[in-house]
Amino acid sequence: MQHQTLPKASQESLVNQMKCLVKEDLNKDGLSLRNDMLEPTVGVGEVKIRVLATAVCGTDKSIYGSSRSVGIRNEMQRYLSAGQYSPIVVGHEFCGIVEEVGPGVKAEHVNVPQELLIEVGDYVTAEMHLSCGHCHLCRTGNEHICTMVKVKGLHLDGCFAQHVVVPYKNVIQLGKNGDTSQIPTKIGAMLDAFGNAVHTVQEADVAGKSVAILGAGPLGLMATFLCRAFGATRIYLTEAADVDRRFGLAREFGADSCIDVSKGSADLHRQVEKFETGSNGVDVVLEMSGSLPAYDDAFRIVRNGGQVVLLGLAREPLKNFDIANGVIWKGVTVKGIFGRKMFATWETMLSLIRSDRLDLKSKLDRVLAAKVYALDEYEEAFETLARGTELKLVFSPGNKK
């Protein structure tokens, strides 16, 4: 459901307005802070959630700088019926408190145990990829790659707002009766991103294998501690920016070799040749950066018969890739990762986070900026991310500057 703007004469007399960040024009960079949007109304089978915290991801950064990202502009216009873009509320990573459960939900879930029901007052997050539920993919356990998937914050109104509405089936319970003690709101806001890392590492099956992680952004750092927890034998990590801080975290998270590739990847190749003496490369490469040179590195350093798992999104298509030498003659398996498996990845990551033995909440918190930003401070927040001063940050929509 798209947002509505109140008539000017009514704006001051009604209380159901909300603050939100809107993408008005795909050809212009930036977002617009709006205070005059109606809160979304809950429909059949839906849940209305008051947003406590919402995190910024790489897709949001691309939306902010949309004039330089053809891929994002095309994706945000994919479902247009009249050919004209309609502004939407952006954002897709969040947590909050259920305020209203729509009609039809109770009747459909009458036999569900009480502790599993999503009810008013519960602390929740949500899977923001909305699948059609009817196609071959959805009916064979592959909802996450439904060809008709719509993403809230990309195609539909998202969560950089004080309220958001999502289908009941997509809501993930984090704590009954508003209990945030197990999963703090800063962590709850970034579970969508953590799920991407969990999905990537699970697909790679890294136990007992050498792993190269290309890109030490938030997802690369998450993948580092997950690979260590899942039993990788040796972990290589590359990055080209802010390497001192990122590599410091990476070593604490379990990386064995941290390689600065800002001036080329020769050192990466030397490191792999030095330690992977029993083969001609690493067992698994996780491409987490979306950097064009990283794709060449991935297929150069993977061993014959190895695996390359791709999560990062490049700003432009990869050109002149030698698929014969990189893939075919080496017998390499290539996997693409999109989002999270619905809903197996969510169950896995919540179990991991709730396991105090792994200390994942502390590690995730170290990837986040200490400051929680108000929506009013969105320009400062996005500039901070663009400068690389912080890796990832969280908004609190209820805050006032």
N, C-alpha and C positions, 0 to 999 in steps of 0.2 A: 504494500500500500504506500503510495507516495504521500508526501507531507502536504499539509494545507496551511495557507496563510490567512490569518484573521483579517476581515475588513478593518480599515483604520479606525472607524468609529467604534468598533467593538473591542479593540485591543486592550484597552485599559479597564474594561468592565468585567472581563472574564478572567478566571484564575488558571484555566487549563492551557496556558501557554508554556512552552519550554525553550530552553537554550540549546542550540545545536550548531554544528559546523557543517556547512553545505558547500558542495562543489557546484558553482553556478555556470561556469563556462569552461569547457574542456580545452579550448584553445588558449586559455590564460592560466598562468601559474597562480597558486594560492587557493585559499578557501575563504568563505564568508561566515562570520559569526552572526547568527540570527537569534533574536529573542522573541520573535513574533509567530513562531510555529505552533500549531495546535498539537497537543500531545496525541500520539497515535491511538486509535480506538481498537479494541480487541474484537476479533471476528470469531467465527465458528472454528473450534479446534485450535485456538491461539492462546498465547499467554502474554500479558503485559508485564514488563519488568522495569523497575526503577534502577537505573544504572548507578552503581557505586564507584566503579573504576573502569577505564577503557584504555587499552594500550595501542601504541602506534607501531605498525609493521612496515616492511619494505614496500608493499603495495600502496599503503597510504602515502608514503613519501613520493612514489611515482605519480599518484593522483595529484598531490600537491604541486609537483612539477610537470604537469600533464603536457605542457607545450613541447617538451623534449621527449615525450614517450608515446610513440605512435601505437605501440601495442596496447597500452592502457586506454588510449582514446578509442581505439577500435573495439576493445572489449566492453567498455562502458556504453557503447552504442549498439551492441550486438542484438539486443531484443527490441530495438525501437520499431514501433509499428508505423508511425507517421514520418519517420526519418529525421525527427527533430529531438535533440537531447533535452530531457527534462531534469532540472536540478534535483539532486538527492542529498540526503544526509549520509556522510561517509562514516567509515569505521566498522570493523567487524570482530575486534577482540574486546571482550568485556566480562564483567560479572555484576550481579545485582540482586535485588530482592523482588520476588513475585508480588505484584500488586493486584492482579486480576487474572482469573482463569476464565476463558471464554466459554460460550455455550457449546454443549455437545461433548465436552471432555469428560465430565463425571460419568455420564451414561456409557461412554465407550470404555471407561476404565473401572467399571463397577467392581470387578473381581480382582483388581490389582491390590497387593498388600499395602497397608497404610504407609509403611515406611518407604515405599517406592513411589508413592504418588507425589506429584508436584502440586503444592498447595500455596495459597496466599501466605506470605511471610517467609517462605523458604529462600535460602541463599543458593543462587544458581548461576550458571553460564549457559552458553548455547552453541551448537554447531550452526554456523551461519551460511553454510552451503545448503540450499534448498533443492533437493532432487525432485524429479517428477513423480517417482514412486511407481510408475507403470511400465517403463521401457524394459527391454531385455537386460540392460545393465543393472537397473534397480532391482529386478526380480531374480538376479543371480549373484547377489552379495557385492555388487560393485556400484553402490549409490554414489560413492565419492567421485566417480568419473562419468556420471550421467551426462549424456550429451545435451540435455536441456537444463542443466543445473543453473540456478540463479544464486548469486552471492549478495547477501545484504551488506550494504556499504560499497558495492560495486555496480550492481544492477538495480537494487532496491534500497530503500532507506535503511541506514545502519545505526550504529550505536555511539557515535560521537554526539551524544545527546543525553538529556536527562531521563528519557524513557525510550524503550524499544519494544516492538511486538514481534514475536517469533512463533512458529508452529509448536504446539505442545510436544510433538514427537522429537523435536530438535533440542529441547531443554535438557540440560545436564545438572543434576542435583549435586551441590557441593556441601550443603549443611541444612538440616531441618531447622525450622523456626529461626532462621536468620543466624545460625551458628557459624561464625567465621574462624573459629579457633583452630581447626585443622588446616584450612587453606586460607591464609591472609588475602585480603582483597587485591593487593598488588600482584600476587601470584595468580589469583583467580582470573585477573584481567588478561594474563598472557598465556593461558592454557592452549588457546588456538595455535599460537606459534610453537609452543613446546610440543604440541601434537604433531606438527610437521616434522620436527626433529626425531621424535619417537618413531613415526611412520617410516622415515628414511632409514634409520639405523636398524629397525626390525626387518625391513625388506632386504637389507644387506647381509643379515645373519653373520655378524662380525666375530662371533666367539672363535678363538683360536686363530684369528687371521690378522695380517698386517693391514692397516687402514690409513689412507691418505685423505685428509679432510681439506678441501680447497675453499678457503674463506673463513676468517675468524670473526665474522659478525656474530650477532646473537645466536643464530641457528647453528653456525659452525662451532661456537663454544658449547652450546647445549649438546651437539652431537659428540663433542670431545668427552664430556663426562659420562654420556650414555655409552659410548664405545668402551670406555674403561670399565664401567659397571657391567657391561654385557660380555666382557672377557676378551677384548681385542689384545693381541700380543704386542704390537707396536703401533703407535699413533703418530703420524706426521701431520703437521698443520701449517698451512700457508696463509699469508696475508700481505697486503701492500700498503696499508695505512695504519697509523696509530699502533705500531707493532709492539712498542715497549709495554704498554698497558695490556693490550690484548694477549700478548704472549705470556705476560706475567700470570694472568688469569688462566690461560690454557695450560701452563705447566702445573699450576695448582689443581686443575681439573683432570690431569693425567696425560697430557701430551708428552711424547718422548723427544720429538724433533720439531722445532718451530722455525720455519724458513721464511725470511723476508723476500718476497718476489717483486718488490717495487722496481727493481732494476733488471728484471729477467728471472728466468727459472733455472738457470744453470746449477745453482746450489741445490735446488730441489732434486734435480736429476742425479747429482753427485751423492746426495744423502741416500737416495733410494738404492743406487748402485753399491754404496758402501755397506748397507745393512741387509739388503735383500739378495744375499750372495747365492742362495739356493734356487733362485728363479730370476727371471728377467724383469721383475717389477713387483709392485705390491698386490696383495690379493684383492683388495677392495678400494675403490676411489669414490668418495662422496663429494659431489660438486655442489657447494652450498652458496656460491658467491654470485653467479650470473655474469661473471667477468669473461669476456670473449677469449683472452689468452688462457684462461683456466681450462677451457674445453680441450684445447690442444694438449695442455699438460696432462689432463686426465687420461687421455688415450695413449700418451707416450710412456707414462709411468706405470700403468696397469700391466700386470704380467699376462702372458698368454693363458687363456682360459679364465682370466679374472673377471671382475664385475665392476661396472661403472654405474653409479646411481645418481641421477640428476634431479636436483630440487631447485637450484638457482634459476632465475628467469633473466635472460639477456635482454638488453634494451633493443637489440636489433638481431635479425637472423644471422646465424653462423654461415660464413661463406668459405668456399674453397676447402672444405673439410675432406680429408683423405680417408674415406670410409673403408677402402680396401685394406690399407695398412693399419688403420686405427682399430678396426672392428673385425672384419671378415678373416683376414689371414692370422689374426691373433686369437680368434675364437672367443671374443669378448662378449659377455652378456651385458646389455644396456637396459636399465629400468628408469622410467620417468615416475616422479612422485608428485601427486597433486592432492593437497589438503591432507585429510585424515580419513582412515577407513571408518565408515559409519556403521556401527559405533564401537567397533572393536578397539580402535586406537585410544578412544576416550577411556574405556575401561582399563586398558593397560597403563596409561599415564597417570590416572588417578590412583591406581594401586602403587605405582612407583613413588609418587609424591607422598602418599600416606605412610610409606615405609621409612621410618626415622633412621634406619640403619644406613640408607643411602645418602641422607642429608641433602636431598635435591632441592628442598625449599630454600636452604641457605645459598646453594649454588645459583639458583634462578634469581634470587634477590640480588646477587652480586653482578648480574648482567644488567640490571635495571638502574636507572638514575635514582639517586637518593630523594631528589625533589619530586613531589607529585604536583603536576601542573593543573591550573584551572583552565577551563576551555577558553577563557578570556586571554590566556597567555599562549594561544596556539602558535602565533607567529614566532615568538621566542623559542617555543618548543621545537618547531620544525627547523629553525635556523640552527639550533643546538645540534640536532641530528645531522643536518647537512655539513656542519663543520667537523663532525666526528667527535665532538666533545663528550657525547654520551652514546652508548650503544643502542639503548631502547628506553622508552619512557612511558609514563602512565598519566592520563588525565583523570581528574575527579570532577565530573560534570556539576556536582552540587557546590563546588568551591566558588568563591567570588574573589576576584583580584583585590 
